Amino acid sequence: MMRKYVEVYKATLIEELQYAKGFLLNFIGTLIHIFIFFALWKYLYSSGDKSIINGYTLVQMIWYVTFTEFLTSFSSSNILRKTPTNDIVSGNIAYALNKPYDYTGYIFARFFAESTIKGIVNLICSIILGLILIGPIKTFDIRFLSFMIISIILAIIVAALIRLIISYLSFWVENSEPFQWLFKTIFLIFGVTFPLEMFPMYIRPIIRYSPVYAALSGPVKMIINFNINEYLGVILSQLFYIVLLIIILKFEYKKGARKLNVNGG
């Protein structure tokens, strides 16, 4: 069974390689966002004449924004957002129900292929941009790089599962885009724009135990300033949400497919 998804991955990878330049152009949008946040945080640090705000130096803050933008670029994938929605609305998903593979597995195989190319392009561009804007992170510890990579991969999976769960709402609603927009806005405000430590104390526990922390704040904080105790908390949070979201996704798809069959496709 796994071999089928590997073949889908390979086929999509070859297809995406032909459009690798497109990812570079798409990075322009991310570039604009980072420049805006760079100007914002530089002003805040200079106007208050502070070298550290809530435990973050300006260098750490700019790299935080850069890497959270890098992570959010994965969940904006059309394969997660538009392909399932279009297949459901058009009725094409009815054909997938008769295929010798799981539709969700097929979508994720394509998503991971796209993410391979997008990840390489965006990571190189993000690092170059960060070095140009603010310079290297002095608190970055390369000894823990493998741990960071594991957390980043799990973060991408968490966000991707949420995106797909929202897309599967198309079994019941005609347009799931408003929910996708809500997801993006929540992650932008509570994950990209401000780290956990920038929020009032009474809000922090809510964010810390939310998918936002597992998919953005937590893993990026480990890149900026690795701490083994916090890292274990991030990993446990990510694994918890991955298991929970998979259960929800399977239940949702099963109910949606049953509804489709009852209504005759």
C-alpha positions in Angstrom: 0.0 0.0 0.0 2.8 2.4 0.9 4.4 1.9 -2.4 1.5 3.5 -4.2 1.9 6.8 -2.2 5.6 6.7 -2.9 4.9 6.6 -6.6 2.4 9.5 -6.3 5.1 11.4 -4.4 7.7 10.7 -7.2 5.3 11.7 -9.9 4.3 14.9 -8.2 7.9 15.7 -7.4 8.9 15.5 -11.1 5.9 17.6 -11.9 6.8 20.2 -9.3 10.4 20.4 -10.4 9.2 21.9 -13.7 7.7 24.8 -11.7 10.5 25.3 -9.2 11.0 28.9 -10.4 7.4 29.5 -9.5 8.2 28.9 -5.8 10.9 31.5 -6.1 8.4 34.0 -7.4 5.9 33.1 -4.7 8.6 33.9 -2.1 8.2 37.5 -3.1 5.0 37.7 -1.0 6.8 36.2 2.0 9.6 38.7 1.4 7.2 41.6 1.6 5.7 40.3 4.9 9.1 39.9 6.4 10.2 43.4 5.4 7.0 44.8 7.0 7.7 43.0 10.3 11.3 43.9 10.1 10.4 47.6 9.9 7.8 47.2 12.7 10.1 45.5 15.2 13.0 47.7 14.4 10.9 50.7 15.2 9.6 49.2 18.4 13.1 48.3 19.6 14.6 51.7 18.7 11.7 53.8 20.0 11.8 52.2 23.4 15.6 52.2 23.4 15.5 48.5 24.4 17.9 45.7 23.5 15.6 43.0 24.8 11.8 42.8 24.8 10.2 40.0 26.8 13.4 37.9 26.4 13.9 38.5 22.7 16.7 40.6 21.1 16.0 42.3 17.8 18.0 39.7 16.0 16.0 36.8 17.6 12.7 38.6 16.8 13.5 39.1 13.1 14.6 35.4 12.8 11.4 34.4 14.6 9.3 36.2 12.0 11.4 34.8 9.2 11.1 31.2 10.3 7.4 31.4 11.1 6.8 32.8 7.7 8.8 29.9 6.3 6.6 27.4 8.1 3.3 29.1 7.1 4.3 28.9 3.5 3.8 25.1 3.6 0.2 25.2 4.9 -0.8 27.7 2.1 -0.5 24.8 -0.4 -3.2 24.6 -3.0 -3.0 20.8 -2.8 -4.3 21.1 0.8 -6.7 24.0 0.3 -8.1 23.8 -3.2 -7.7 20.3 -4.6 -9.9 18.5 -2.0 -12.5 21.3 -2.0 -12.7 21.3 -5.8 -12.9 17.5 -6.0 -15.7 17.5 -3.4 -17.7 20.3 -5.0 -17.3 19.0 -8.5 -18.1 15.5 -7.5 -14.7 14.1 -8.8 -14.0 12.7 -5.4 -16.6 10.0 -6.1 -14.1 8.5 -8.5 -11.4 8.6 -5.8 -13.6 6.4 -3.5 -13.2 3.6 -6.0 -9.5 3.9 -6.3 -7.1 1.3 -4.7 -5.7 4.0 -2.4 -6.9 6.3 0.4 -7.7 9.8 -0.9 -6.2 11.5 2.2 -3.0 9.5 1.7 -3.0 10.6 -1.9 -3.3 14.3 -1.0 -0.6 14.1 1.6 1.8 12.3 -0.8 1.3 15.1 -3.3 1.7 17.7 -0.5 5.0 16.3 0.7 6.3 16.2 -2.8 5.4 19.9 -3.3 6.8 20.7 0.2 10.2 19.1 -0.7 10.8 21.6 -3.5 9.1 24.5 -1.7 11.0 23.8 1.5 14.4 23.8 -0.2 13.7 27.0 -2.1 12.1 28.9 0.8 14.7 27.8 3.3 17.6 29.0 1.2 15.8 32.3 0.5 14.8 32.8 4.1 18.3 32.2 5.5 19.8 34.5 2.9 17.2 37.2 3.7 17.7 36.9 7.4 21.5 37.2 7.1 21.1 40.3 4.9 18.6 42.0 7.2 19.9 41.3 10.6 22.9 38.9 10.6 23.3 35.4 12.2 21.6 34.2 15.4 24.3 34.1 18.1 22.1 31.8 20.2 21.6 29.2 17.4 23.2 25.9 18.4 24.0 23.6 15.4 24.5 20.7 17.7 20.7 20.4 18.1 20.0 20.8 14.4 18.6 17.3 14.0 16.2 17.9 16.9 15.1 21.1 15.3 14.4 19.4 11.9 12.2 16.8 13.6 10.2 19.5 15.3 9.9 21.5 12.0 8.6 18.4 10.1 6.0 17.7 12.9 5.0 21.4 12.8 4.3 21.2 9.1 2.2 18.0 9.6 0.1 19.7 12.3 -0.7 22.7 10.1 -1.3 20.5 7.1 -3.8 18.3 9.0 -5.8 21.4 10.1 -5.9 22.7 6.5 -7.1 19.4 5.2 -9.8 19.1 7.9 -11.0 22.5 6.9 -11.1 21.5 3.2 -13.1 18.4 4.1 -15.8 20.7 5.4 -16.8 21.1 1.8 -18.7 17.8 2.2 -21.2 20.0 4.1 -20.6 23.6 3.1 -20.2 24.8 -0.5 -17.3 27.1 0.3 -14.7 26.4 3.0 -12.5 29.4 2.1 -13.9 31.6 4.9 -12.7 28.9 7.4 -9.3 28.8 5.7 -9.1 32.5 6.0 -10.0 32.3 9.7 -7.3 29.7 10.2 -4.7 31.8 8.5 -5.7 34.9 10.5 -5.4 33.1 13.9 -2.0 31.7 13.0 -0.8 35.1 11.7 -1.8 36.9 14.9 -0.9 34.3 17.6 2.0 32.6 15.8 3.7 34.8 13.2 3.3 38.4 14.3 4.0 37.9 18.0 5.8 35.1 19.9 4.1 33.6 23.0 6.1 35.8 25.4 4.6 39.0 23.9 1.1 38.2 25.0 -0.4 39.0 28.4 0.2 36.3 31.1 -3.5 35.2 31.2 -3.5 34.4 27.4 -0.2 32.6 27.3 -1.5 29.2 28.7 -4.2 29.2 26.0 -1.7 29.7 23.2 0.9 27.3 24.7 -1.6 24.4 24.6 -3.1 25.3 21.2 -2.1 24.0 17.8 -0.6 27.5 17.1 2.2 26.7 19.5 2.7 23.2 18.2 2.8 24.4 14.5 4.6 27.7 14.8 5.8 29.3 18.0 7.2 26.2 19.7 9.5 24.8 17.0 10.7 28.3 15.9 11.6 29.2 19.4 13.8 26.1 19.5 15.7 27.3 16.5 16.3 30.7 18.0 17.3 29.5 21.5 17.2 25.7 22.0 16.2 24.4 25.4 15.8 20.6 25.9 13.1 20.9 28.5 10.9 23.2 26.4 11.8 21.1 23.3 10.3 18.0 24.9 7.1 19.9 25.7 6.9 21.1 22.1 7.4 17.5 20.7 4.7 16.1 23.1 2.3 18.9 22.0 3.0 18.2 18.4 2.5 14.4 18.7 -0.7 14.9 20.7 -2.2 17.2 18.0 -1.1 14.9 15.2 -2.9 11.9 16.7 -6.0 14.0 17.6 -6.2 15.6 14.2 -5.7 12.3 12.4 -8.6 10.9 14.3 -10.8 13.9 13.5 -9.7 13.8 9.8 -10.5 10.1 9.5 -13.9 10.5 11.1 -14.7 13.6 9.0 -13.8 11.9 5.8 -15.7 8.7 6.6 -18.8 10.7 7.4 -18.4 12.9 4.3 -17.9 9.9 2.0 -20.9 8.2 3.5 -23.0 11.3 2.9 -21.7 11.3 -0.7 -22.7 7.7 -1.3 -26.1 8.2 0.3 -26.8 11.2 -2.0 -25.6 9.2 -5.0 -22.2 11.0 -5.5 
